């Protein structure tokens, strides 16, 4: 990985990519960063920053196109967060935040 991480999440994207998000460490803004590893060419490249810093969260991919990050703990407030972010690997423009009302948890 390009950035120091602890409490991050990793998921596969298709058959040749691994996406890593978030961190409990704030060095080099790792808590906001996302990066992707290409197993075919053995190289890491940056994804856009997450909208919300997070650690101890979950992630998954869907249809070999979308990556989702789920909930976790905010580095800033040290409280649980109830947001989900999604990025489209086809465009890699920005993470989209999906928010749910607090009373659903």
Biopython code that builds the backbone (N, CA, C, O; Angstrom):
import numpy as np
from Bio.PDB.StructureBuilder import StructureBuilder

atoms = [
    (1, "UNK", "N", (0.834, -1.177, 0.000)),
    (1, "UNK", "CA", (0.000, 0.000, 0.000)),
    (1, "UNK", "C", (0.882, 1.245, 0.000)),
    (1, "UNK", "O", (2.051, 1.204, 0.385)),
    (2, "UNK", "N", (0.296, 2.335, -0.437)),
    (2, "UNK", "CA", (1.035, 3.588, -0.505)),
    (2, "UNK", "C", (0.988, 4.374, 0.805)),
    (2, "UNK", "O", (1.845, 5.226, 1.042)),
    (3, "UNK", "N", (0.001, 4.100, 1.656)),
    (3, "UNK", "CA", (-0.206, 4.887, 2.869)),
    (3, "UNK", "C", (-0.284, 3.962, 4.085)),
    (3, "UNK", "O", (-0.754, 2.830, 3.972)),
    (4, "UNK", "N", (0.180, 4.442, 5.257)),
    (4, "UNK", "CA", (0.101, 3.620, 6.474)),
    (4, "UNK", "C", (-1.357, 3.447, 6.896)),
    (4, "UNK", "O", (-2.126, 4.409, 6.890)),
    (5, "UNK", "N", (-1.732, 2.239, 7.257)),
    (5, "UNK", "CA", (-3.127, 1.984, 7.589)),
    (5, "UNK", "C", (-3.251, 1.055, 8.789)),
    (5, "UNK", "O", (-2.391, 0.212, 9.047)),
    (6, "UNK", "N", (-4.350, 1.238, 9.509)),
    (6, "UNK", "CA", (-4.731, 0.376, 10.631)),
    (6, "UNK", "C", (-6.246, 0.530, 10.747)),
    (6, "UNK", "O", (-6.744, 1.655, 10.759)),
    (7, "UNK", "N", (-6.977, -0.553, 10.831)),
    (7, "UNK", "CA", (-8.436, -0.473, 10.911)),
    (7, "UNK", "C", (-9.074, -0.160, 9.570)),
    (7, "UNK", "O", (-10.200, 0.334, 9.516)),
    (8, "UNK", "N", (-8.364, -0.445, 8.491)),
    (8, "UNK", "CA", (-8.864, -0.191, 7.146)),
    (8, "UNK", "C", (-9.721, -1.356, 6.663)),
    (8, "UNK", "O", (-9.905, -2.346, 7.372)),
    (9, "UNK", "N", (-10.236, -1.225, 5.456)),
    (9, "UNK", "CA", (-11.012, -2.293, 4.855)),
    (9, "UNK", "C", (-10.478, -2.551, 3.453)),
    (9, "UNK", "O", (-9.967, -1.642, 2.799)),
    (10, "UNK", "N", (-10.597, -3.788, 2.996)),
    (10, "UNK", "CA", (-10.154, -4.151, 1.653)),
    (10, "UNK", "C", (-11.202, -5.059, 1.013)),
    (10, "UNK", "O", (-11.809, -5.893, 1.684)),
    (11, "UNK", "N", (-11.404, -4.886, -0.279)),
    (11, "UNK", "CA", (-12.310, -5.785, -1.007)),
    (11, "UNK", "C", (-11.795, -5.970, -2.430)),
    (11, "UNK", "O", (-11.081, -5.121, -2.963)),
    (12, "UNK", "N", (-12.164, -7.074, -3.024)),
    (12, "UNK", "CA", (-11.773, -7.315, -4.414)),
    (12, "UNK", "C", (-12.742, -6.593, -5.337)),
    (12, "UNK", "O", (-13.914, -6.398, -5.012)),
    (13, "UNK", "N", (-12.233, -6.208, -6.474)),
    (13, "UNK", "CA", (-13.044, -5.585, -7.517)),
    (13, "UNK", "C", (-12.719, -6.316, -8.803)),
    (13, "UNK", "O", (-11.667, -6.102, -9.404)),
    (14, "UNK", "N", (-13.627, -7.175, -9.219)),
    (14, "UNK", "CA", (-13.329, -8.034, -10.349)),
    (14, "UNK", "C", (-12.283, -9.052, -9.963)),
    (14, "UNK", "O", (-12.158, -9.413, -8.793)),
    (15, "UNK", "N", (-11.532, -9.515, -10.946)),
    (15, "UNK", "CA", (-10.530, -10.546, -10.690)),
    (15, "UNK", "C", (-9.118, -10.011, -10.541)),
    (15, "UNK", "O", (-8.212, -10.768, -10.191)),
    (16, "UNK", "N", (-8.903, -8.715, -10.800)),
    (16, "UNK", "CA", (-7.528, -8.247, -10.750)),
    (16, "UNK", "C", (-7.283, -6.989, -9.914)),
    (16, "UNK", "O", (-6.184, -6.435, -9.950)),
    (17, "UNK", "N", (-8.285, -6.531, -9.166)),
    (17, "UNK", "CA", (-8.102, -5.328, -8.358)),
    (17, "UNK", "C", (-8.460, -5.583, -6.890)),
    (17, "UNK", "O", (-9.356, -6.372, -6.588)),
    (18, "UNK", "N", (-7.753, -4.909, -5.991)),
    (18, "UNK", "CA", (-8.075, -4.891, -4.571)),
    (18, "UNK", "C", (-8.169, -3.424, -4.165)),
    (18, "UNK", "O", (-7.217, -2.663, -4.343)),
    (19, "UNK", "N", (-9.315, -3.028, -3.620)),
    (19, "UNK", "CA", (-9.530, -1.650, -3.194)),
    (19, "UNK", "C", (-9.413, -1.579, -1.678)),
    (19, "UNK", "O", (-10.050, -2.352, -0.963)),
    (20, "UNK", "N", (-8.596, -0.647, -1.189)),
    (20, "UNK", "CA", (-8.355, -0.458, 0.238)),
    (20, "UNK", "C", (-8.834, 0.941, 0.611)),
    (20, "UNK", "O", (-8.528, 1.917, -0.073)),
    (21, "UNK", "N", (-9.602, 1.025, 1.723)),
    (21, "UNK", "CA", (-10.185, 2.305, 2.128)),
    (21, "UNK", "C", (-9.981, 2.565, 3.615)),
    (21, "UNK", "O", (-9.913, 1.644, 4.429)),
    (22, "UNK", "N", (-9.884, 3.864, 3.946)),
    (22, "UNK", "CA", (-9.884, 4.309, 5.330)),
    (22, "UNK", "C", (-8.694, 3.862, 6.150)),
    (22, "UNK", "O", (-7.849, 3.090, 5.696)),
    (23, "UNK", "N", (-8.650, 4.372, 7.380)),
    (23, "UNK", "CA", (-7.593, 4.013, 8.313)),
    (23, "UNK", "C", (-7.847, 4.683, 9.648)),
    (23, "UNK", "O", (-8.463, 5.746, 9.721)),
    (24, "UNK", "N", (-7.371, 4.056, 10.686)),
    (24, "UNK", "CA", (-7.387, 4.704, 12.001)),
    (24, "UNK", "C", (-6.236, 5.701, 12.088)),
    (24, "UNK", "O", (-6.303, 6.680, 12.831)),
    (25, "UNK", "N", (-5.183, 5.440, 11.319)),
    (25, "UNK", "CA", (-4.040, 6.346, 11.264)),
    (25, "UNK", "C", (-4.399, 7.547, 10.397)),
    (25, "UNK", "O", (-5.087, 7.411, 9.386)),
    (26, "UNK", "N", (-3.932, 8.712, 10.797)),
    (26, "UNK", "CA", (-4.226, 9.920, 10.042)),
    (26, "UNK", "C", (-3.004, 10.417, 9.274)),
    (26, "UNK", "O", (-3.063, 11.468, 8.636)),
    (27, "UNK", "N", (-1.895, 9.671, 9.329)),
    (27, "UNK", "CA", (-0.685, 10.029, 8.612)),
    (27, "UNK", "C", (-0.974, 10.123, 7.117)),
    (27, "UNK", "O", (-1.577, 9.222, 6.534)),
    (28, "UNK", "N", (-0.540, 11.219, 6.506)),
    (28, "UNK", "CA", (-0.746, 11.454, 5.072)),
    (28, "UNK", "C", (-2.222, 11.374, 4.686)),
    (28, "UNK", "O", (-2.543, 11.026, 3.550)),
    (29, "UNK", "N", (-3.109, 11.688, 5.604)),
    (29, "UNK", "CA", (-4.570, 11.667, 5.398)),
    (29, "UNK", "C", (-5.069, 10.278, 4.987)),
    (29, "UNK", "O", (-6.036, 10.162, 4.234)),
    (30, "UNK", "N", (-4.416, 9.241, 5.475)),
    (30, "UNK", "CA", (-4.806, 7.871, 5.120)),
    (30, "UNK", "C", (-6.255, 7.570, 5.500)),
    (30, "UNK", "O", (-6.893, 6.732, 4.862)),
    (31, "UNK", "N", (-6.784, 8.237, 6.526)),
    (31, "UNK", "CA", (-8.154, 7.996, 6.974)),
    (31, "UNK", "C", (-9.190, 8.437, 5.941)),
    (31, "UNK", "O", (-10.346, 8.020, 6.016)),
    (32, "UNK", "N", (-8.796, 9.268, 4.985)),
    (32, "UNK", "CA", (-9.703, 9.714, 3.919)),
    (32, "UNK", "C", (-9.385, 9.069, 2.571)),
    (32, "UNK", "O", (-10.155, 9.196, 1.619)),
    (33, "UNK", "N", (-8.265, 8.389, 2.497)),
    (33, "UNK", "CA", (-7.791, 7.913, 1.202)),
    (33, "UNK", "C", (-8.313, 6.521, 0.852)),
    (33, "UNK", "O", (-8.604, 5.684, 1.707)),
    (34, "UNK", "N", (-8.410, 6.338, -0.448)),
    (34, "UNK", "CA", (-8.735, 5.032, -1.022)),
    (34, "UNK", "C", (-7.689, 4.771, -2.097)),
    (34, "UNK", "O", (-7.283, 5.678, -2.824)),
    (35, "UNK", "N", (-7.263, 3.526, -2.183)),
    (35, "UNK", "CA", (-6.295, 3.171, -3.206)),
    (35, "UNK", "C", (-6.624, 1.795, -3.761)),
    (35, "UNK", "O", (-7.335, 1.013, -3.131)),
    (36, "UNK", "N", (-6.110, 1.513, -4.927)),
    (36, "UNK", "CA", (-6.435, 0.271, -5.610)),
    (36, "UNK", "C", (-5.153, -0.400, -6.085)),
    (36, "UNK", "O", (-4.250, 0.250, -6.612)),
    (37, "UNK", "N", (-5.092, -1.708, -5.890)),
    (37, "UNK", "CA", (-3.946, -2.495, -6.315)),
    (37, "UNK", "C", (-4.325, -3.301, -7.542)),
    (37, "UNK", "O", (-5.344, -3.992, -7.548)),
    (38, "UNK", "N", (-3.509, -3.214, -8.579)),
    (38, "UNK", "CA", (-3.699, -4.009, -9.783)),
    (38, "UNK", "C", (-2.759, -5.202, -9.696)),
    (38, "UNK", "O", (-1.542, -5.040, -9.773)),
    (39, "UNK", "N", (-3.316, -6.401, -9.536)),
    (39, "UNK", "CA", (-2.488, -7.594, -9.334)),
    (39, "UNK", "C", (-1.743, -8.002, -10.597)),
    (39, "UNK", "O", (-0.709, -8.665, -10.513)),
    (40, "UNK", "N", (-2.252, -7.614, -11.772)),
    (40, "UNK", "CA", (-1.584, -7.980, -13.022)),
    (40, "UNK", "C", (-0.274, -7.240, -13.223)),
    (40, "UNK", "O", (0.704, -7.822, -13.692)),
    (41, "UNK", "N", (-0.246, -5.961, -12.872)),
    (41, "UNK", "CA", (0.963, -5.166, -13.112)),
    (41, "UNK", "C", (1.676, -4.759, -11.825)),
    (41, "UNK", "O", (2.654, -4.011, -11.867)),
    (42, "UNK", "N", (1.187, -5.251, -10.670)),
    (42, "UNK", "CA", (1.833, -5.038, -9.374)),
    (42, "UNK", "C", (2.054, -3.549, -9.077)),
    (42, "UNK", "O", (3.175, -3.119, -8.806)),
    (43, "UNK", "N", (0.958, -2.767, -9.134)),
    (43, "UNK", "CA", (1.068, -1.338, -8.866)),
    (43, "UNK", "C", (-0.156, -0.846, -8.095)),
    (43, "UNK", "O", (-1.273, -1.316, -8.309)),
    (44, "UNK", "N", (0.078, 0.113, -7.193)),
    (44, "UNK", "CA", (-0.994, 0.775, -6.441)),
    (44, "UNK", "C", (-1.288, 2.110, -7.110)),
    (44, "UNK", "O", (-0.366, 2.806, -7.534)),
    (45, "UNK", "N", (-2.569, 2.474, -7.209)),
    (45, "UNK", "CA", (-2.924, 3.807, -7.692)),
    (45, "UNK", "C", (-4.039, 4.374, -6.821)),
    (45, "UNK", "O", (-4.812, 3.634, -6.211)),
    (46, "UNK", "N", (-4.104, 5.698, -6.776)),
    (46, "UNK", "CA", (-5.062, 6.383, -5.916)),
    (46, "UNK", "C", (-6.462, 6.413, -6.519)),
    (46, "UNK", "O", (-6.638, 6.552, -7.729)),
    (47, "UNK", "N", (-7.445, 6.280, -5.643)),
    (47, "UNK", "CA", (-8.847, 6.540, -5.942)),
    (47, "UNK", "C", (-9.162, 7.916, -5.335)),
    (47, "UNK", "O", (-8.364, 8.423, -4.546)),
    (48, "UNK", "N", (-10.290, 8.526, -5.678)),
    (48, "UNK", "CA", (-10.681, 9.778, -5.005)),
    (48, "UNK", "C", (-10.828, 9.570, -3.494)),
    (48, "UNK", "O", (-11.102, 8.461, -3.035)),
    (49, "UNK", "N", (-10.642, 10.645, -2.733)),
    (49, "UNK", "CA", (-10.808, 10.587, -1.280)),
    (49, "UNK", "C", (-12.243, 10.254, -0.900)),
    (49, "UNK", "O", (-13.188, 10.617, -1.600)),
    (50, "UNK", "N", (-12.387, 9.557, 0.222)),
    (50, "UNK", "CA", (-13.708, 9.330, 0.798)),
    (50, "UNK", "C", (-14.295, 10.667, 1.243)),
    (50, "UNK", "O", (-13.554, 11.617, 1.494)),
    (51, "UNK", "N", (-15.603, 10.745, 1.341)),
    (51, "UNK", "CA", (-16.259, 11.950, 1.840)),
    (51, "UNK", "C", (-16.128, 12.073, 3.355)),
    (51, "UNK", "O", (-16.075, 13.175, 3.899)),
    (52, "UNK", "N", (-16.076, 10.920, 4.028)),
    (52, "UNK", "CA", (-16.032, 10.913, 5.480)),
    (52, "UNK", "C", (-14.908, 9.994, 5.941)),
    (52, "UNK", "O", (-14.800, 8.851, 5.499)),
    (53, "UNK", "N", (-14.066, 10.520, 6.845)),
    (53, "UNK", "CA", (-12.986, 9.681, 7.371)),
    (53, "UNK", "C", (-13.599, 8.539, 8.173)),
    (53, "UNK", "O", (-14.593, 8.731, 8.873)),
    (54, "UNK", "N", (-13.008, 7.361, 8.072)),
    (54, "UNK", "CA", (-13.577, 6.206, 8.769)),
    (54, "UNK", "C", (-12.537, 5.125, 8.961)),
    (54, "UNK", "O", (-11.575, 5.009, 8.203)),
    (55, "UNK", "N", (-12.764, 4.325, 10.015)),
    (55, "UNK", "CA", (-11.974, 3.123, 10.262)),
    (55, "UNK", "C", (-12.890, 2.075, 10.893)),
    (55, "UNK", "O", (-14.010, 2.378, 11.303)),
    (56, "UNK", "N", (-12.398, 0.842, 10.963)),
    (56, "UNK", "CA", (-13.186, -0.306, 11.433)),
    (56, "UNK", "C", (-14.528, -0.381, 10.699)),
    (56, "UNK", "O", (-15.576, -0.564, 11.318)),
    (57, "UNK", "N", (-14.480, -0.239, 9.403)),
    (57, "UNK", "CA", (-15.661, -0.268, 8.552)),
    (57, "UNK", "C", (-15.605, -1.495, 7.642)),
    (57, "UNK", "O", (-14.632, -2.249, 7.658)),
    (58, "UNK", "N", (-16.642, -1.679, 6.864)),
    (58, "UNK", "CA", (-16.706, -2.797, 5.925)),
    (58, "UNK", "C", (-16.738, -2.251, 4.503)),
    (58, "UNK", "O", (-17.075, -1.088, 4.279)),
    (59, "UNK", "N", (-16.385, -3.102, 3.550)),
    (59, "UNK", "CA", (-16.471, -2.713, 2.146)),
    (59, "UNK", "C", (-16.786, -3.939, 1.301)),
    (59, "UNK", "O", (-16.514, -5.073, 1.695)),
    (60, "UNK", "N", (-17.363, -3.687, 0.131)),
    (60, "UNK", "CA", (-17.628, -4.768, -0.811)),
    (60, "UNK", "C", (-17.767, -4.171, -2.210)),
    (60, "UNK", "O", (-17.953, -2.966, -2.376)),
    (61, "UNK", "N", (-17.672, -5.036, -3.196)),
    (61, "UNK", "CA", (-17.901, -4.593, -4.571)),
    (61, "UNK", "C", (-19.174, -5.250, -5.090)),
    (61, "UNK", "O", (-19.641, -6.257, -4.557)),
    (62, "UNK", "N", (-19.721, -4.654, -6.142)),
    (62, "UNK", "CA", (-20.961, -5.155, -6.725)),
    (62, "UNK", "C", (-20.866, -5.042, -8.236)),
    (62, "UNK", "O", (-20.528, -3.985, -8.771)),
    (63, "UNK", "N", (-21.164, -6.136, -8.917)),
    (63, "UNK", "CA", (-21.164, -6.201, -10.380)),
    (63, "UNK", "C", (-19.804, -5.850, -11.000)),
    (63, "UNK", "O", (-19.750, -5.377, -12.136)),
    (64, "UNK", "N", (-18.729, -6.073, -10.280)),
    (64, "UNK", "CA", (-17.378, -5.732, -10.753)),
    (64, "UNK", "C", (-17.280, -4.283, -11.205)),
    (64, "UNK", "O", (-16.440, -3.945, -12.040)),
    (65, "UNK", "N", (-18.139, -3.421, -10.655)),
    (65, "UNK", "CA", (-18.165, -2.020, -11.064)),
    (65, "UNK", "C", (-18.202, -1.046, -9.891)),
    (65, "UNK", "O", (-17.474, -0.053, -9.887)),
    (66, "UNK", "N", (-19.037, -1.320, -8.905)),
    (66, "UNK", "CA", (-19.219, -0.404, -7.776)),
    (66, "UNK", "C", (-18.479, -0.916, -6.545)),
    (66, "UNK", "O", (-18.397, -2.121, -6.307)),
    (67, "UNK", "N", (-17.943, 0.021, -5.768)),
    (67, "UNK", "CA", (-17.360, -0.305, -4.467)),
    (67, "UNK", "C", (-18.146, 0.474, -3.428)),
    (67, "UNK", "O", (-18.389, 1.670, -3.587)),
    (68, "UNK", "N", (-18.544, -0.220, -2.353)),
    (68, "UNK", "CA", (-19.281, 0.385, -1.249)),
    (68, "UNK", "C", (-18.434, 0.310, 0.014)),
    (68, "UNK", "O", (-17.762, -0.694, 0.251)),
    (69, "UNK", "N", (-18.462, 1.369, 0.832)),
    (69, "UNK", "CA", (-17.908, 1.326, 2.179)),
    (69, "UNK", "C", (-19.050, 1.592, 3.144)),
    (69, "UNK", "O", (-19.891, 2.459, 2.905)),
    (70, "UNK", "N", (-19.072, 0.833, 4.244)),
    (70, "UNK", "CA", (-20.192, 0.843, 5.172)),
    (70, "UNK", "C", (-19.781, 1.283, 6.563)),
    (70, "UNK", "O", (-18.857, 0.720, 7.151)),
    (71, "UNK", "N", (-20.451, 2.269, 7.083)),
    (71, "UNK", "CA", (-20.421, 2.639, 8.495)),
    (71, "UNK", "C", (-19.013, 2.746, 9.052)),
    (71, "UNK", "O", (-18.141, 3.311, 8.392)),
    (72, "UNK", "N", (-18.758, 2.221, 10.248)),
    (72, "UNK", "CA", (-17.463, 2.308, 10.890)),
    (72, "UNK", "C", (-17.443, 3.360, 11.980)),
    (72, "UNK", "O", (-18.484, 3.717, 12.531)),
    (73, "UNK", "N", (-16.263, 3.851, 12.286)),
    (73, "UNK", "CA", (-16.057, 4.861, 13.317)),
    (73, "UNK", "C", (-15.382, 6.072, 12.678)),
    (73, "UNK", "O", (-14.425, 5.930, 11.917)),
    (74, "UNK", "N", (-15.879, 7.241, 12.987)),
    (74, "UNK", "CA", (-15.309, 8.485, 12.472)),
    (74, "UNK", "C", (-14.010, 8.797, 13.212)),
    (74, "UNK", "O", (-13.961, 8.732, 14.440)),
    (75, "UNK", "N", (-12.967, 9.133, 12.469)),
    (75, "UNK", "CA", (-11.716, 9.539, 13.099)),
    (75, "UNK", "C", (-11.882, 10.850, 13.848)),
    (75, "UNK", "O", (-11.277, 11.047, 14.901)),
    (76, "UNK", "N", (-12.698, 11.744, 13.313)),
    (76, "UNK", "CA", (-12.848, 13.062, 13.908)),
    (76, "UNK", "C", (-13.628, 13.022, 15.216)),
    (76, "UNK", "O", (-13.192, 13.591, 16.216)),
    (77, "UNK", "N", (-14.780, 12.352, 15.214)),
    (77, "UNK", "CA", (-15.643, 12.359, 16.401)),
    (77, "UNK", "C", (-15.440, 11.144, 17.300)),
    (77, "UNK", "O", (-15.855, 11.159, 18.459)),
    (78, "UNK", "N", (-14.805, 10.089, 16.780)),
    (78, "UNK", "CA", (-14.616, 8.817, 17.493)),
    (78, "UNK", "C", (-15.948, 8.135, 17.809)),
    (78, "UNK", "O", (-16.026, 7.317, 18.726)),
    (79, "UNK", "N", (-16.994, 8.469, 17.052)),
    (79, "UNK", "CA", (-18.318, 7.862, 17.228)),
    (79, "UNK", "C", (-18.672, 7.038, 15.998)),
    (79, "UNK", "O", (-18.139, 7.245, 14.907)),
    (80, "UNK", "N", (-19.599, 6.086, 16.210)),
    (80, "UNK", "CA", (-20.069, 5.286, 15.090)),
    (80, "UNK", "C", (-20.769, 6.173, 14.068)),
    (80, "UNK", "O", (-21.465, 7.125, 14.423)),
    (81, "UNK", "N", (-20.574, 5.847, 12.802)),
    (81, "UNK", "CA", (-21.241, 6.595, 11.738)),
    (81, "UNK", "C", (-22.165, 5.660, 10.970)),
    (81, "UNK", "O", (-21.883, 4.471, 10.827)),
    (82, "UNK", "N", (-23.255, 6.203, 10.484)),
    (82, "UNK", "CA", (-24.248, 5.374, 9.792)),
    (82, "UNK", "C", (-24.379, 5.757, 8.319)),
    (82, "UNK", "O", (-25.485, 5.841, 7.785)),
    (83, "UNK", "N", (-23.247, 5.986, 7.676)),
    (83, "UNK", "CA", (-23.278, 6.334, 6.263)),
    (83, "UNK", "C", (-22.648, 5.235, 5.421)),
    (83, "UNK", "O", (-21.838, 4.435, 5.888)),
    (84, "UNK", "N", (-23.053, 5.235, 4.179)),
    (84, "UNK", "CA", (-22.494, 4.345, 3.175)),
    (84, "UNK", "C", (-22.026, 5.229, 2.029)),
    (84, "UNK", "O", (-22.710, 6.177, 1.643)),
    (85, "UNK", "N", (-20.862, 4.914, 1.494)),
    (85, "UNK", "CA", (-20.373, 5.629, 0.321)),
    (85, "UNK", "C", (-20.188, 4.633, -0.814)),
    (85, "UNK", "O", (-19.911, 3.453, -0.598)),
    (86, "UNK", "N", (-20.349, 5.148, -2.037)),
    (86, "UNK", "CA", (-20.225, 4.294, -3.218)),
    (86, "UNK", "C", (-19.426, 5.034, -4.286)),
    (86, "UNK", "O", (-19.569, 6.244, -4.463)),
    (87, "UNK", "N", (-18.586, 4.287, -4.991)),
    (87, "UNK", "CA", (-17.883, 4.845, -6.149)),
    (87, "UNK", "C", (-18.099, 3.924, -7.337)),
    (87, "UNK", "O", (-18.156, 2.703, -7.193)),
    (88, "UNK", "N", (-18.217, 4.519, -8.496)),
    (88, "UNK", "CA", (-18.372, 3.785, -9.749)),
    (88, "UNK", "C", (-16.987, 3.632, -10.365)),
    (88, "UNK", "O", (-16.370, 4.626, -10.747)),
    (89, "UNK", "N", (-16.498, 2.421, -10.466)),
    (89, "UNK", "CA", (-15.164, 2.182, -11.001)),
    (89, "UNK", "C", (-15.046, 2.582, -12.467)),
    (89, "UNK", "O", (-13.939, 2.833, -12.944)),
    (90, "UNK", "N", (-16.151, 2.647, -13.185)),
    (90, "UNK", "CA", (-16.089, 3.058, -14.589)),
    (90, "UNK", "C", (-15.733, 4.526, -14.739)),
    (90, "UNK", "O", (-15.034, 4.901, -15.681)),
    (91, "UNK", "N", (-16.206, 5.364, -13.820)),
    (91, "UNK", "CA", (-15.940, 6.801, -13.935)),
    (91, "UNK", "C", (-14.889, 7.289, -12.940)),
    (91, "UNK", "O", (-14.135, 8.213, -13.245)),
    (92, "UNK", "N", (-14.828, 6.679, -11.752)),
    (92, "UNK", "CA", (-13.898, 7.058, -10.676)),
    (92, "UNK", "C", (-13.954, 8.549, -10.374)),
    (92, "UNK", "O", (-12.942, 9.139, -9.997)),
    (93, "UNK", "N", (-15.125, 9.169, -10.533)),
    (93, "UNK", "CA", (-15.245, 10.617, -10.318)),
    (93, "UNK", "C", (-15.157, 11.004, -8.855)),
    (93, "UNK", "O", (-14.279, 11.777, -8.473)),
    (94, "UNK", "N", (-16.042, 10.484, -8.039)),
    (94, "UNK", "CA", (-16.084, 10.830, -6.611)),
    (94, "UNK", "C", (-16.936, 9.798, -5.898)),
    (94, "UNK", "O", (-17.755, 9.112, -6.508)),
    (95, "UNK", "N", (-16.725, 9.704, -4.591)),
    (95, "UNK", "CA", (-17.561, 8.837, -3.767)),
    (95, "UNK", "C", (-18.900, 9.530, -3.539)),
    (95, "UNK", "O", (-18.941, 10.727, -3.251)),
    (96, "UNK", "N", (-19.974, 8.797, -3.664)),
    (96, "UNK", "CA", (-21.324, 9.302, -3.406)),
    (96, "UNK", "C", (-21.742, 8.833, -2.015)),
    (96, "UNK", "O", (-21.630, 7.647, -1.702)),
    (97, "UNK", "N", (-22.226, 9.757, -1.176)),
    (97, "UNK", "CA", (-22.659, 9.397, 0.169)),
    (97, "UNK", "C", (-24.127, 9.013, 0.183)),
    (97, "UNK", "O", (-24.970, 9.723, -0.367)),
    (98, "UNK", "N", (-24.430, 7.887, 0.813)),
    (98, "UNK", "CA", (-25.808, 7.420, 1.000)),
    (98, "UNK", "C", (-26.060, 7.460, 2.496)),
    (98, "UNK", "O", (-25.418, 6.729, 3.250)),
    (99, "UNK", "N", (-26.988, 8.306, 2.939)),
    (99, "UNK", "CA", (-27.242, 8.488, 4.372)),
    (99, "UNK", "C", (-28.592, 7.917, 4.748)),
    (99, "UNK", "O", (-29.567, 8.047, 4.009)),
    (100, "UNK", "N", (-28.636, 7.282, 5.908)),
    (100, "UNK", "CA", (-29.873, 6.721, 6.443)),
    (100, "UNK", "C", (-30.234, 7.451, 7.742)),
    (100, "UNK", "O", (-29.344, 7.891, 8.470)),
    (101, "UNK", "N", (-31.514, 7.580, 8.032)),
    (101, "UNK", "CA", (-31.907, 8.221, 9.308)),
    (101, "UNK", "C", (-31.356, 7.439, 10.505)),
    (101, "UNK", "O", (-31.298, 6.210, 10.474)),
    (102, "UNK", "N", (-30.957, 8.151, 11.546)),
    (102, "UNK", "CA", (-30.377, 7.532, 12.740)),
    (102, "UNK", "C", (-31.338, 6.544, 13.400)),
    (102, "UNK", "O", (-30.896, 5.554, 13.982)),
    (103, "UNK", "N", (-32.636, 6.798, 13.318)),
    (103, "UNK", "CA", (-33.598, 5.927, 14.015)),
    (103, "UNK", "C", (-33.712, 4.538, 13.370)),
    (103, "UNK", "O", (-34.369, 3.662, 13.932)),
    (104, "UNK", "N", (-33.088, 4.316, 12.204)),
    (104, "UNK", "CA", (-33.149, 2.996, 11.608)),
    (104, "UNK", "C", (-32.117, 2.049, 12.214)),
    (104, "UNK", "O", (-32.123, 0.856, 11.912)),
    (105, "UNK", "N", (-31.240, 2.562, 13.057)),
    (105, "UNK", "CA", (-30.204, 1.722, 13.660)),
    (105, "UNK", "C", (-30.494, 1.441, 15.103)),
    (105, "UNK", "O", (-29.722, 0.747, 15.764)),
]
sb = StructureBuilder()
sb.init_structure("model")
sb.init_model(0)
sb.init_chain("A")
sb.init_seg("    ")
for serial, (resi, resn, name, xyz) in enumerate(atoms, 1):
    if name == "N":
        sb.init_residue(resn, " ", resi, " ")
    sb.init_atom(name, np.array(xyz, "f"), 0.0, 1.0, " ", f" {name:<3s}", serial, name[0])
structure = sb.get_structure()
